[in-house]
Amino acid sequence: MGTNFKAILIEHDGSRHSVGLTELPWDRLPAGEVTVRIACSTLNYKDALAITGKSPVVRKFPMVPGIDFAGTVEESSNSEFKRGDKVLLNGWGVGEQHWGGLAEVARVKPDWLIPLEPTFSFAQAMSIGTAGYTAALCVMALERHGVTPGSGEVLVTGAAGGVGSVATALLAKLGFDVVAVTGRLEESDYLTKLGAKRILPRSQFSEPGKPLAREQWAGAVDVAGGQVLANVCASMKYRGVVAACGLAGGMGFPATVAPFILRGVTLAGIDSVMCPREERREAWRRLARDLDASLLDTMTERVPLDACIPVADRLIAGTVRGRVIVPISNE
């Protein structure tokens, strides 16, 4: 590799937020035992928040965003990884506190990397990315708490987004009857192709409702939070399980304890950032086994590194369907 590399760089001087594609010298890379030549990265909702400055997700500046990447080990002083190994990274504060994946190269701690599943190409792994890996963690949580295809319908909110798309596809492949909730009913055909049996408008969940509503769902994957999550919990079946992994609809939770103490509903929190390494490896093994890889092209938009900044605005506006990947090298 050359002495310089391209990267999206965010700078903030206390009042002014700036972001642009720039070329940086190799010696600007942060400390770490493993240097990875990035083949493909992604643009996630959290990356869009960082790039636009809409939320203070970046903890130190300057910062290279990008919470995901896949690529090939270029240099390693750690015995677990050697030059030429194919690896991927999701989370661990990368793109927030440590330079991330929207660049040609990254230098990270070995504990943050896992081997790329042989089933997936770099692009396929990033088509799944943190969103799909989080969806897999949600499905694993539902199963761990006893939800089976025979338990009843499973609800997925934000179904046309990254997490929701993969959750819908995974659950359908496993035999669940998936009910997809979306604010974009024009995406109904897309959601049906992913395996959704029914599609409901988000408006049915976005207004204040009863503390306990009619029992409907055996399980749910929620990316919204806020009023949507409160209404989802209120309409769970007895001993239903909700896997909550997002806040697209707000940080609040305007609910009562009624679903939990009268119906035994479980609210399972899903954190993908600091998830233990073995559990994340299991999630990727499950994705390799249970996700129909032929659906990935349907749910993926490809953008070059220099187009990430305008696409971040679209992500914040909620107009992006599925996943956005950023091919960086030709591997």
C-alpha positions in Angstrom: 0.0 0.0 0.0 1.0 3.6 -0.5 2.1 6.0 2.2 -1.4 7.7 2.2 -4.9 6.5 2.4 -8.4 8.0 1.6 -10.9 8.4 4.4 -14.0 10.3 5.4 -12.9 12.6 8.2 -15.2 14.4 10.7 -13.8 17.4 12.5 -15.4 19.5 15.2 -13.9 22.6 16.8 -16.7 23.1 19.5 -19.0 25.1 17.2 -18.3 24.1 13.6 -19.0 20.5 12.3 -17.2 19.6 9.1 -16.9 16.4 7.2 -15.2 15.5 3.9 -13.3 12.9 1.9 -9.6 13.4 2.5 -6.2 11.8 2.1 -4.3 11.0 5.2 -0.7 9.8 5.9 -0.3 6.3 7.2 1.2 7.5 10.4 -2.1 9.2 11.4 -3.6 5.7 12.0 -4.5 5.1 15.6 -2.7 2.5 17.8 -3.6 -1.1 17.3 -2.1 -4.5 16.7 -3.8 -5.3 13.5 -3.9 -3.2 10.3 -6.7 -4.2 7.8 -6.9 -3.2 4.1 -10.6 -2.5 3.9 -12.5 -4.2 1.0 -16.0 -3.0 1.9 -17.7 -0.9 4.5 -21.2 0.2 5.2 -23.3 3.3 6.0 -25.5 2.7 9.1 -27.9 5.0 10.9 -25.3 5.6 13.5 -22.7 6.6 10.8 -25.3 9.0 9.4 -25.8 10.6 12.8 -22.0 11.0 13.1 -21.5 12.4 9.5 -24.5 14.8 9.8 -23.7 15.8 13.4 -27.4 15.2 14.2 -26.5 13.4 17.4 -23.3 13.4 19.5 -22.3 9.8 18.8 -18.7 10.7 18.1 -16.8 10.9 21.3 -13.4 12.3 20.1 -12.3 14.3 17.1 -11.0 14.1 14.4 -12.9 10.9 13.6 -13.2 8.5 10.7 -16.7 7.1 10.9 -17.8 3.6 10.0 -18.9 1.1 12.6 -18.5 -1.9 10.2 -15.8 -3.1 7.8 -14.6 -6.3 6.1 -11.2 -6.8 4.6 -7.8 -8.4 4.6 -5.2 -8.3 7.3 -2.2 -6.2 6.0 0.0 -6.2 9.2 -0.4 -8.0 12.5 1.7 -8.2 15.7 -0.9 -10.5 17.2 -0.6 -14.3 17.0 -4.3 -14.8 16.3 -4.3 -13.0 12.9 -1.8 -13.1 10.1 -1.3 -11.2 6.9 -3.9 -12.3 4.3 -6.6 -13.3 6.8 -10.1 -12.3 5.9 -11.8 -10.5 8.8 -14.8 -8.3 9.7 -15.6 -5.9 12.5 -18.9 -4.6 13.9 -19.1 -2.1 16.7 -16.7 -1.9 19.7 -16.9 1.9 19.5 -15.2 2.0 16.2 -16.3 5.0 14.2 -17.2 6.7 17.6 -14.1 6.6 19.8 -11.6 4.9 17.4 -11.1 5.5 13.7 -13.5 3.3 11.7 -14.3 1.7 8.4 -15.1 4.5 5.9 -11.5 4.5 4.8 -9.1 2.4 2.7 -7.4 1.1 5.8 -8.0 0.7 9.6 -5.9 -0.2 12.5 -7.7 -1.9 15.5 -7.4 -4.2 18.5 -7.4 -7.9 17.6 -10.2 -8.6 20.1 -12.5 -6.5 17.9 -12.1 -8.7 14.8 -13.7 -12.0 13.9 -12.9 -14.3 10.9 -15.1 -13.7 7.9 -17.5 -16.7 7.4 -16.4 -18.5 4.3 -20.0 -18.5 3.0 -19.8 -14.7 2.5 -17.9 -12.4 0.2 -16.8 -9.1 1.7 -19.7 -7.3 0.0 -22.2 -9.9 1.3 -20.9 -9.6 4.8 -21.3 -5.8 4.7 -24.7 -6.1 3.1 -25.6 -7.8 6.4 -23.3 -5.6 8.5 -24.1 -4.4 12.0 -27.8 -4.2 11.1 -28.1 -7.8 10.0 -25.9 -9.0 12.9 -28.1 -7.1 15.3 -31.2 -8.7 13.7 -29.6 -12.2 14.2 -29.0 -11.3 17.9 -32.7 -10.4 18.1 -33.8 -13.7 16.6 -31.5 -15.6 19.0 -33.0 -13.7 21.9 -36.5 -14.7 20.9 -35.5 -18.3 20.5 -33.7 -18.3 23.9 -36.9 -17.1 25.5 -38.9 -19.9 24.0 -40.6 -18.2 21.0 -41.1 -20.8 18.2 -42.8 -20.7 14.8 -45.8 -22.4 16.5 -46.1 -19.7 19.1 -47.9 -17.2 16.8 -47.1 -14.2 14.7 -43.9 -12.2 15.2 -43.9 -8.5 14.6 -41.0 -6.6 13.1 -41.0 -2.8 13.3 -39.1 -0.6 10.9 -39.2 -3.6 8.6 -38.0 -1.8 5.4 -34.8 -0.6 7.2 -31.5 -2.5 7.6 -32.3 -4.4 10.8 -35.9 -4.9 9.9 -35.1 -6.3 6.4 -32.7 -8.9 7.7 -34.9 -9.8 10.7 -37.9 -10.3 8.4 -35.9 -12.5 6.0 -34.3 -14.5 8.8 -37.6 -15.1 10.7 -39.4 -16.1 7.5 -36.6 -18.5 6.5 -37.0 -20.1 10.0 -40.7 -20.6 9.5 -42.1 -17.7 11.5 -45.2 -15.8 10.3 -43.8 -12.3 10.1 -45.9 -9.2 10.3 -44.0 -6.2 9.0 -44.6 -2.7 10.3 -43.4 0.2 8.1 -44.0 3.9 7.5 -43.4 3.3 3.8 -46.3 1.1 2.5 -44.8 1.6 -1.0 -42.3 -1.0 0.1 -44.9 -3.7 0.6 -43.8 -5.7 -2.4 -40.2 -5.6 -1.2 -41.3 -6.8 2.3 -43.4 -9.6 0.8 -40.4 -10.8 -1.2 -38.4 -10.9 2.1 -41.1 -13.2 3.5 -43.5 -11.0 5.4 -47.0 -12.5 5.6 -48.8 -9.3 6.5 -47.8 -5.6 6.4 -49.1 -3.0 8.8 -48.7 0.8 8.7 -46.6 2.4 11.4 -49.4 4.8 12.1 -51.2 1.9 14.0 -48.4 2.0 16.6 -47.3 5.6 16.7 -50.1 7.2 18.8 -50.6 6.7 22.5 -52.6 3.6 23.2 -54.0 1.5 26.1 -51.8 0.1 28.8 -53.0 -3.3 27.7 -54.2 -3.9 24.1 -55.6 -7.0 22.5 -53.1 -9.9 22.6 -51.6 -10.4 19.1 -47.9 -11.1 18.9 -45.8 -14.0 20.3 -42.6 -12.2 19.6 -41.4 -8.9 18.2 -38.2 -7.2 17.0 -38.4 -3.5 17.6 -36.0 -0.9 16.1 -38.2 2.1 16.9 -38.4 2.6 20.7 -40.6 5.4 21.9 -44.4 5.1 21.5 -44.1 2.3 19.0 -42.3 0.1 21.5 -44.8 0.9 24.2 -47.7 -0.1 22.0 -45.9 -3.3 20.8 -45.4 -4.3 24.5 -49.1 -3.6 25.2 -50.3 -5.9 22.5 -48.0 -8.9 23.1 -49.5 -12.3 23.9 -49.2 -13.9 27.3 -45.4 -14.5 27.9 -44.6 -12.9 24.6 -41.0 -11.6 24.0 -39.9 -8.3 22.6 -36.3 -7.9 21.4 -35.5 -4.1 21.5 -32.5 -2.9 19.6 -33.1 0.6 18.3 -34.4 4.2 18.9 -35.4 5.4 15.5 -38.7 6.5 17.0 -37.2 8.1 20.1 -35.3 7.4 23.3 -38.4 7.5 25.5 -40.6 4.6 26.6 -44.0 5.9 27.6 -45.4 2.6 28.9 -46.8 1.0 32.0 -45.7 -2.2 33.8 -49.0 -3.8 33.0 -47.7 -6.0 30.1 -44.9 -7.3 32.3 -46.7 -8.1 35.5 -50.1 -9.1 34.0 -49.0 -11.0 30.9 -45.4 -11.9 31.8 -44.1 -10.2 28.8 -40.3 -10.2 28.5 -38.5 -7.1 27.1 -35.0 -8.2 26.0 -32.5 -5.5 25.3 -30.1 -6.2 22.4 -26.7 -4.5 22.3 -24.5 -5.2 19.3 -21.7 -2.8 20.1 -20.1 -4.6 23.1 -21.7 -8.0 22.6 -19.3 -10.8 23.7 -17.1 -12.1 21.0 -18.4 -15.7 21.0 -22.0 -14.6 20.9 -21.3 -12.4 17.9 -19.5 -15.3 16.2 -22.6 -17.4 16.8 -24.8 -14.7 15.3 -22.6 -14.7 12.1 -22.7 -18.5 12.0 -26.5 -18.3 12.1 -26.5 -15.7 9.4 -24.4 -18.0 7.2 -26.8 -20.9 7.8 -30.2 -19.2 8.0 -30.2 -16.1 5.8 -31.0 -16.6 2.1 -28.0 -14.8 0.6 -29.9 -14.4 -2.7 -32.0 -11.7 -1.0 -29.0 -9.5 -0.2 -28.9 -7.8 -3.6 -32.6 -7.0 -3.2 -31.9 -5.2 0.1 -28.6 -3.5 -0.8 -27.6 -0.2 -2.3 -24.0 0.4 -3.3 -22.4 3.9 -3.0 -18.8 5.0 -3.4 -16.8 6.4 -0.6 -17.2 10.0 -1.9 -21.0 9.7 -1.9 -21.4 8.7 1.7 -22.0 12.3 2.9 -25.2 13.0 0.8 -26.5 9.5 1.4 -26.2 10.0 5.2 -28.8 12.7 4.9 -31.2 10.2 3.2 -30.6 7.7 5.9 -31.5 10.3 8.6 -34.6 11.2 6.6 -35.7 7.5 6.5 -35.8 7.2 2.8 -33.2 4.5 2.4 -34.4 0.9 1.9 -32.5 -1.9 3.4 -28.7 -1.6 3.6 -26.1 0.7 2.1 -22.6 -0.8 1.4 -19.5 1.1 0.5 -17.1 -0.9 -1.7 -13.6 0.4 -1.2 -11.2 -2.0 -3.0 -11.7 -4.5 -5.8 -11.1 -7.6 -3.7 
